[in-house]
Amino acid sequence: GHTSFPPTKVATYNARGLRRGNKLNLLLKGAASQGIHILLIQEHNLTPKHRVFVEAVSKRRGFAPFVAYKTVNTSVVGGAAIFIAEDNPAIDMSDPAPIYSMQGGAAVMHITLHGHRTKIGSFYVPVPPPLRQHYIERITKPGRPTPAKTAGGDWQPDPDIKATPREETGLTPYPNFLAPPLTTSLFV
C-alpha cells in the first residue's frame, strides 16, 4: 500500500451461523479489538429478515455490513459477507459498489484501499453435493462473479460430487481438492 496510509488488516472466517445469540456482536467486537479492518465471512446463514439486526449490530461495533443474504432456502447453511471497519482512513467507502450473487454465496465489493480502486470478495461454497457442483460450475465460468484482488472463502469442495463432507467417523473433513482451481478463478 501507499506509505501515507496505516496498515489494513484483513481476516476471513467461517462463522457457522450468525443468527442466534450474541455471536455477530462478539465477532465484530473481537475483530475491532484485534484491529481487523476488513472481515470476510462465510456461512453466516442470514436471510433478508435479519437485515435490521445485522445493520444495528454492525453500526454499534463500527462496521459497515455488506451481506449477500441467503435468497433460496435450499439449505440451512450458507451465505457470504464483508464487514468493513469505518475508522480506517486507508479505506474509502464513498462508492462501495457491492455485487451479491450465487444466491447469497458470493459478496464482491469495489472499494478504494490505500488510494487504489480494488475488489474484495467473500465466497461460500455449499456442502451438499448437487449445490456444490452447481456453484463450482457457475463460479469458475469467466467473469462470474467479478474476480477479486483479495478474497476469503470456505474452499471445501471435493471433485467427487457424491462425496459426503465427512468420512464415516463424522469427524474428519474431506480433502480440499478444488481450492486451487477456485482460487485461480476468483483472484485477478
N, C-alpha and C positions, 0 to 999 in steps of 0.2 A: 503494500500500500504506500501511499504518499506519506512522507515523513512528518507533515504537519498534523496528521490525524493520529489519535490514540489507537492502540491495537483493538481489533474487534475479535471477540471470542465467539465461535460457532460450535454448537453441540447438536447431536442427533440422538433421539431417544424413542424406543418403542414403549409407549405408555401403558399398553394393555388395558386401556379404558380410562376415561376421564369423566364419566357421567356421574359417578357416585361419590358421596362423601366429600372430603376436602382435598382430593388428590390434585386437581388443577391448581388450586390455591397453593398447596405445598410445593408443587413442581415449579411454579413461577417464582415463588419466594426463594426456593433453593437456587434457581437459575440466577436470580438477581444477586443473591449473596455470594455466588461463585463468579460474578462478573461476566456472565454469559449474555451476549447481546442478541444473538440470533439462535433460536431454538427450533429445530426441525423435528416434528413429532410424527410418529406413525402409530396406527391402531388406536386412535382416540375414541372410536365408537360413538361419536357425536352425530346427531341429526339436526336438521334445521330448528327443531323445537328447543334445542339447547342454546341457541344464538344469544339470547338476552343474558343468560347465566355466564356464558363464555366472555362476552363483552364486559360485563360488570367485574368479574374476577380479574380479567386482564388489565382493565383500567386501574383497578385498585393496586395491582402489582407493578404498574408502569410499563406494560407491554401492549403492543398493537397486535390483535389477533387476525390472522389470515387463514381461515379454516375451510378446507374442502369437506363440507358436511356430507355424510353418507346420504345418498339420494335414493338408493334402492335397498330394500330390506331383505336382500338375498342371504345375508349373513349377519350374525350379531356383532361381528368384529369388523374393523376396517377404518379407513379414513387417514388423511394426511393433513398436516397443518404447519404453519410457520408463525412463530411468535417473535416479534422484534421489539427489543428494548427501546423505549422512547427517549432515553437520556444519553445516547451516544452521538456526538457531533459528526462522527465519520459516516453515519447512516442518514441519508436524506430520503425521507418517505413522502415528499410532497407530491409525487406521482407514482404510486406503487405498482399499478397495473397488474393485479393478481390474475392468474389463469387457473381455474379449477376444472379438472377433467377426470375421466376414468371412474365416474360415479362416486366421487369423493376420495379416490385412491391416489390423486396427484394434485399437488399445490405448487405452482411455479409463480415466482414474482420477479418483476423488473424493479430494481431499486438503484439508487446511486450510492455506492460504497467507496469510501476513500477518494471521492471525486470522479469516479468512473461508473458509467451505467453498466449494470451486470444483472445476471439472472441467478436466482437461488431456487432450489426446489426440495420438496419432501415427497417421498413416494412410499406407498404401502402396497405390497404385492399380496393378494389374498391367498389364504392357505388351502381352501377347498380345491381339489384338482381341476374341475371344469372352469372355475372362476380364475384360477391361476393361469391356466392355458390361455384363456381369452385375454387376460391382462397382458401377458407376455407377448402374445401375437400383436396386440394393439400398440403397446408401449415401444416395441422395437421397430415399428414402421418409421421411416424417415419423417421428421417433423412432428412427431406425436408422442408426448407433448413437447413443447419447446425445450430443447436441451438446456442444461443449466451449468454455470461455472462452478457452483457449489451445491452439492446435493446430499441429502440424508435419506437413507432408505432402509426398509426392512427387507433385505435381499435374502429370502429364504427358499426360493423355488427350486424344486428338483426337476430335471428334464423329463422324468417319467411322471406323466400326469396322473397315473394310477397310484403313485406312491402316497403313503399317508405321511403327515407331518412328523410323526414319532414312530420309532420302532416298537416292537411288541411290548417292551417294558413300559412304554409310555413316558420314559424319562429322557431319552436321548434324541436331540434334534437331528433331523435329517440333513444330509450334506447340502452345501450351498453352491451347487454346480453352476447355476446361471448368473451368479453375481458378476463375473467378468463381462458377459455379453450385455447385461443390463447397464452396467457402469459405462461401457463403451457407447451405448445408445443414449444415455442420459447426460453425459458430460460433453462439452464442446472441446 
